[in-house]
Amino acid sequence: MQDTIRRLLTELGEDPTREGLRDTPRRVAKSLEFLTSGYSKNIDEVLNGALFTVEYNEMVIVRDIDFYSLCEHHLLPFFGKCHVAYIPDGRVIGLSKLPRIVDVFARRLQVQERLTSQVATTIESRIAPIGVAVVVEATHLCMSMRGVAKQNSITTTSAMLGAFHADARTRNEFLQLIRNAGPMAPVPQSFSVGVDCVTD
C-alpha cells in the first residue's frame, strides 16, 4: 500500500521523498487500515454475547451516534449521526453494542443508503424484534468539497422494518422522539434512495 501511495503522490506532481511527504505513505496506509477496519470485524464477536432475555417490550432508542465513513465512489469522507430504535420481543442488545454495530459498517467503503440498511437488518437478524428503525443524517465531502460544492447539504436516509414499517403510529412516535430530543433535519417516513454522490 505504501508503494502505491508513493506512486500516487508522484502522479499528482509531488516529490514523495521531500521532508513533508517522506512519511506520508506510512501514515496514509495506517489511516486507511483503521478507516476500513470494519471489513475484518465479525458482528457476533462484536456483540460478544451481549444479548439478554427481558420482559420489556417498549421502544429502545439510542440517538446521536457519531460515525465517520468513506464514500466508495470518491474515497472521500461522509460523516454525521445515526439514530437507532427497536421494540424488543423478549430479547435486547447491550446498549453499547448499538454504536459498535454502526462502527462495523461505517468503517468500510460505503454508500449511506447501504449503511442504513445494514445496521437495521443486523439488529433484526440478531434479536428478531417487533420492529427496527434506523435514521442516518450525514454530510458528504464529495458533495461539499467537489462536484456540486454544496457545503450545507445534509443527506437523510431511513430504514423501517417490522412495526416501524407497518404501523404509522409507531413510526411517528420514533420520529417525534428523536426530533424532540434536539434540532434535526426533516426525516422521511420510509427508506429513501437519497442522493447519489457520483457526479463524474
TILODREN-256502 format. One line per 5 residues: number of its first residue (from 1); for each residue x, y, z of N, C-alpha, C. Coordinates in steps of 0.05 Angstrom, whole numbers, always signed. Layout:
TILODREN-256502
NUM) X:Y:Z:X:Y:Z:X:Y:Z ~ ...
This chain:
TILODREN-256502
1) +17:-24:+0:+0:+0:+0:+17:+25:+0 ~ +39:+25:+15:+56:+49:+17:+69:+55:-10 ~ +77:+34:-25:+88:+38:-52:+67:+51:-70 ~ +42:+41:-68:+21:+53:-84:+17:+82:-78 ~ +18:+89:-53:+14:+117:-44:+37:+134:-54
6) +61:+124:-54:+84:+139:-65:+80:+144:-95 ~ +70:+124:-109:+65:+127:-138:+43:+148:-142 ~ +23:+147:-125:+1:+167:-128:+12:+195:-124 ~ +28:+199:-104:+40:+225:-98:+56:+235:-123 ~ +71:+216:-135:+86:+223:-159:+68:+231:-182
11) +45:+216:-185:+26:+222:-207:+13:+249:-202 ~ +11:+257:-177:-1:+284:-171:+19:+306:-176 ~ +43:+300:-183:+63:+320:-188:+80:+327:-164 ~ +79:+310:-143:+94:+315:-118:+120:+298:-118 ~ +137:+305:-99:+161:+291:-94:+158:+276:-68
16) +153:+250:-68:+148:+235:-43:+173:+232:-26 ~ +196:+241:-35:+220:+240:-19:+225:+265:-3 ~ +209:+286:-9:+214:+311:+6:+205:+308:+35 ~ +216:+325:+52:+212:+322:+81:+183:+319:+89 ~ +166:+336:+79:+138:+336:+88:+122:+312:+79
21) +132:+298:+58:+118:+275:+48:+132:+248:+53 ~ +155:+250:+65:+172:+226:+68:+157:+204:+83 ~ +142:+211:+103:+128:+191:+120:+98:+189:+114 ~ +90:+204:+93:+61:+204:+86:+51:+177:+78 ~ +65:+161:+61:+54:+135:+54:+48:+117:+78
26) +66:+118:+98:+61:+101:+122:+36:+111:+137 ~ +34:+138:+140:+12:+149:+154:-15:+144:+140 ~ -15:+147:+113:-40:+143:+98:-48:+114:+99 ~ -28:+96:+97:-35:+67:+98:-47:+60:+126 ~ -35:+70:+147:-45:+65:+174:-73:+77:+177
31) -77:+101:+166:-104:+113:+168:-125:+97:+153 ~ -118:+88:+129:-138:+73:+113:-144:+46:+126 ~ -124:+34:+137:-128:+8:+151:-148:+12:+174 ~ -146:+34:+188:-165:+39:+210:-193:+46:+199 ~ -194:+63:+179:-220:+72:+168:-235:+50:+154
36) -222:+28:+147:-235:+6:+134:-234:-19:+151 ~ -229:-16:+177:-226:-39:+195:-252:-54:+199 ~ -274:-43:+190:-299:-58:+192:-300:-84:+176 ~ -284:-85:+155:-283:-110:+139:-273:-134:+155 ~ -256:-129:+174:-245:-151:+190:-261:-157:+215
41) -283:-143:+220:-298:-147:+244:-320:-167:+239 ~ -324:-184:+259:-346:-203:+258:-368:-194:+278 ~ -392:-191:+268:-413:-180:+285:-418:-196:+310 ~ -417:-222:+308:-421:-238:+332:-399:-234:+353 ~ -375:-230:+343:-353:-224:+362:-356:-196:+374
46) -366:-178:+358:-371:-150:+369:-392:-151:+390 ~ -413:-166:+385:-435:-168:+405:-426:-183:+430 ~ -408:-202:+427:-396:-216:+449:-416:-226:+469 ~ -438:-237:+459:-458:-249:+477:-476:-229:+492 ~ -474:-203:+485:-490:-183:+500:-519:-182:+489
51) -532:-205:+489:-560:-207:+482:-574:-219:+506 ~ -595:-205:+516:-606:-211:+542:-637:-216:+539 ~ -646:-235:+554:-675:-241:+555:-688:-222:+575 ~ -709:-208:+566:-723:-189:+583:-753:-190:+577 ~ -769:-180:+595:-798:-178:+591:-805:-150:+579
56) -786:-133:+578:-791:-105:+568:-798:-106:+538 ~ -820:-92:+531:-828:-92:+503:-835:-64:+493 ~ -823:-43:+505:-827:-16:+496:-803:-8:+479 ~ -805:+15:+465:-785:+24:+446:-758:+30:+461 ~ -737:+21:+449:-710:+27:+458:-697:+45:+437
61) -687:+68:+444:-675:+87:+425:-647:+95:+434 ~ -627:+93:+416:-601:+105:+421:-598:+125:+398 ~ -596:+150:+404:-595:+171:+383:-568:+185:+384 ~ -563:+200:+363:-539:+216:+360:-513:+199:+362 ~ -513:+176:+349:-488:+160:+348:-470:+172:+326
66) -448:+184:+334:-430:+196:+314:-417:+174:+298 ~ -414:+179:+272:-399:+160:+255:-384:+175:+233 ~ -363:+161:+223:-347:+171:+201:-344:+148:+182 ~ -347:+153:+156:-344:+133:+136:-331:+144:+111 ~ -325:+127:+92:-313:+135:+66:-332:+128:+44
71) -338:+148:+28:-354:+144:+4:-339:+126:-16 ~ -352:+105:-25:-339:+86:-42:-334:+96:-70 ~ -347:+119:-77:-344:+129:-104:-320:+147:-107 ~ -313:+162:-86:-290:+180:-88:-270:+177:-66 ~ -275:+159:-47:-258:+155:-24:-255:+180:-7
76) -276:+196:-7:-277:+220:+10:-296:+214:+33 ~ -291:+227:+56:-307:+221:+80:-336:+231:+77 ~ -354:+216:+90:-380:+227:+98:-384:+220:+127 ~ -398:+237:+141:-400:+234:+170:-425:+247:+180 ~ -434:+239:+204:-458:+250:+215:-467:+235:+239
81) -494:+232:+242:-505:+218:+265:-525:+197:+256 ~ -525:+176:+272:-543:+153:+267:-562:+150:+291 ~ -588:+147:+287:-607:+143:+308:-619:+115:+304 ~ -619:+99:+325:-627:+71:+323:-649:+66:+344 ~ -670:+52:+336:-691:+44:+354:-700:+16:+347
86) -709:+2:+368:-722:-24:+363:-742:-30:+386 ~ -761:-47:+380:-781:-56:+400:-775:-85:+406 ~ -766:-91:+430:-758:-119:+437:-781:-138:+436 ~ -775:-162:+430:-795:-184:+432:-782:-207:+448 ~ -775:-200:+473:-763:-219:+491:-733:-217:+494
91) -720:-203:+475:-690:-201:+477:-682:-172:+471 ~ -661:-163:+485:-649:-137:+480:-619:-140:+475 ~ -607:-119:+462:-578:-118:+458:-566:-98:+478 ~ -543:-105:+489:-529:-86:+506:-527:-59:+492 ~ -533:-37:+506:-535:-11:+494:-509:-3:+480
96) -486:-9:+492:-461:-1:+479:-456:-15:+453 ~ -470:-37:+448:-465:-53:+424:-478:-40:+400 ~ -498:-23:+403:-511:-10:+380:-491:+9:+366 ~ -477:+27:+381:-456:+43:+367:-435:+26:+354 ~ -428:+3:+367:-408:-14:+356:-417:-26:+329
101) -442:-33:+327:-453:-43:+302:-451:-22:+280 ~ -458:+3:+288:-456:+25:+269:-427:+27:+259 ~ -408:+26:+277:-379:+29:+270:-370:+7:+251 ~ -379:-18:+256:-371:-40:+239:-377:-34:+210 ~ -401:-24:+204:-409:-19:+177:-399:+9:+167
106) -396:+28:+185:-386:+54:+176:-356:+52:+168 ~ -341:+35:+181:-313:+33:+175:-308:+14:+152 ~ -321:+20:+130:-318:+6:+105:-322:+26:+83 ~ -316:+20:+58:-323:+37:+36:-353:+34:+33 ~ -368:+56:+33:-397:+55:+37:-412:+74:+19
111) -437:+69:+17:-457:+90:+10:-476:+92:+33 ~ -487:+115:+38:-503:+119:+62:-528:+101:+62 ~ -540:+97:+39:-564:+80:+38:-559:+52:+48 ~ -536:+40:+39:-529:+13:+47:-522:+12:+77 ~ -507:+32:+86:-500:+33:+115:-525:+32:+132
116) -545:+49:+124:-570:+50:+139:-584:+23:+140 ~ -586:+10:+117:-599:-16:+116:-584:-38:+131 ~ -558:-37:+129:-542:-58:+142:-545:-57:+173 ~ -545:-33:+184:-549:-31:+213:-576:-43:+221 ~ -597:-35:+206:-624:-45:+212:-627:-75:+210
121) -617:-86:+188:-621:-115:+184:-604:-131:+203 ~ -581:-121:+211:-564:-135:+230:-579:-137:+257 ~ -590:-116:+267:-605:-116:+292:-629:-136:+289 ~ -643:-134:+267:-666:-152:+262:-658:-181:+263 ~ -635:-187:+251:-627:-215:+249:-617:-227:+276
126) -607:-209:+293:-595:-219:+318:-616:-223:+340 ~ -637:-206:+342:-655:-209:+364:-685:-212:+356 ~ -690:-211:+330:-717:-214:+320:-737:-197:+335 ~ -733:-171:+335:-751:-153:+350:-777:-149:+335 ~ -796:-135:+348:-821:-129:+336:-817:-109:+313
131) -797:-92:+315:-791:-73:+294:-764:-60:+299 ~ -752:-50:+277:-727:-36:+279:-729:-11:+262 ~ -718:+12:+272:-717:+37:+257:-689:+48:+258 ~ -679:+57:+235:-652:+70:+235:-655:+95:+217 ~ -645:+117:+227:-644:+142:+212:-615:+152:+212
136) -605:+158:+189:-577:+168:+187:-578:+195:+173 ~ -564:+215:+185:-561:+242:+174:-532:+247:+170 ~ -524:+255:+146:-495:+257:+141:-488:+280:+121 ~ -464:+290:+125:-452:+309:+106:-432:+293:+89 ~ -433:+297:+63:-415:+283:+45:-395:+302:+33
141) -369:+298:+38:-349:+316:+27:-347:+314:-3 ~ -356:+292:-15:-356:+290:-44:-376:+309:-56 ~ -395:+319:-40:-414:+339:-49:-406:+367:-41 ~ -392:+369:-19:-385:+396:-9:-358:+406:-17 ~ -338:+388:-21:-311:+396:-29:-307:+397:-59
146) -324:+382:-73:-320:+379:-102:-348:+377:-115 ~ -348:+371:-141:-374:+367:-155:-392:+391:-152 ~ -416:+388:-140:-435:+409:-138:-427:+430:-117 ~ -408:+423:-99:-397:+441:-79:-419:+455:-62 ~ -437:+439:-52:-458:+449:-34:-451:+443:-5
151) -439:+462:+9:-428:+457:+35:-448:+452:+57 ~ -472:+461:+54:-492:+458:+75:-513:+436:+71 ~ -509:+420:+51:-529:+399:+45:-526:+376:+65 ~ -548:+365:+73:-549:+342:+91:-566:+320:+77 ~ -555:+296:+76:-570:+273:+65:-581:+256:+88
156) -607:+251:+86:-621:+235:+107:-632:+209:+94 ~ -626:+187:+107:-636:+161:+98:-649:+147:+122 ~ -668:+129:+116:-680:+114:+138:-686:+86:+129 ~ -686:+68:+148:-695:+40:+144:-715:+33:+166 ~ -739:+26:+158:-761:+20:+177:-769:-9:+172
161) -766:-26:+192:-772:-54:+190:-793:-62:+210 ~ -809:-82:+204:-829:-93:+223:-850:-72:+230 ~ -854:-68:+256:-875:-50:+265:-871:-21:+256 ~ -845:-13:+253:-840:+14:+245:-848:+19:+216 ~ -847:-2:+200:-856:+0:+172:-886:-3:+170
166) -897:-21:+185:-926:-28:+182:-944:-9:+197 ~ -935:+3:+219:-953:+19:+236:-944:+48:+236 ~ -959:+65:+224:-952:+94:+223:-950:+107:+251 ~ -966:+97:+270:-964:+109:+297:-938:+103:+310 ~ -929:+78:+307:-903:+70:+318:-880:+86:+305
171) -881:+87:+279:-861:+102:+264:-861:+132:+272 ~ -884:+144:+274:-886:+172:+282:-876:+177:+310 ~ -881:+158:+328:-872:+160:+356:-841:+162:+356 ~ -828:+144:+341:-799:+144:+339:-789:+171:+328 ~ -801:+179:+305:-792:+204:+293:-796:+228:+311
176) -818:+228:+326:-823:+250:+344:-803:+250:+367 ~ -797:+227:+377:-778:+225:+400:-750:+235:+392 ~ -741:+228:+368:-714:+237:+361:-714:+266:+353 ~ -737:+276:+343:-739:+305:+337:-739:+322:+362 ~ -755:+313:+382:-758:+328:+407:-733:+329:+424
181) -715:+311:+419:-690:+310:+435:-670:+331:+426 ~ -675:+344:+404:-656:+365:+394:-662:+371:+366 ~ -649:+393:+355:-654:+401:+328:-645:+379:+308 ~ -661:+376:+287:-655:+355:+269:-667:+361:+241 ~ -654:+351:+221:-665:+355:+194:-690:+339:+190
186) -708:+347:+171:-732:+331:+166:-725:+302:+159 ~ -742:+284:+169:-737:+255:+166:-758:+243:+149 ~ -751:+227:+128:-771:+214:+113:-784:+191:+128 ~ -808:+182:+120:-822:+161:+134:-817:+133:+124 ~ -800:+131:+103:-793:+105:+93:-764:+107:+83
191) -753:+84:+77:-725:+83:+68:-723:+100:+42 ~ -704:+119:+41:-702:+136:+18:-676:+129:+3 ~ -678:+133:-23:-655:+127:-40:-633:+148:-35 ~ -641:+172:-27:-621:+193:-20:-608:+204:-45 ~ -584:+216:-42:-571:+230:-64:-547:+214:-73
196) -545:+208:-98:-523:+194:-109:-499:+213:-111 ~ -477:+207:-98:-455:+225:-97:-437:+224:-122 ~ -443:+206:-140:-427:+205:-164:-435:+227:-183 ~ -418:+246:-188:-424:+268:-207:-406:+267:-231 ~ -384:+253:-229:-367:+249:-253:-347:+226:-247
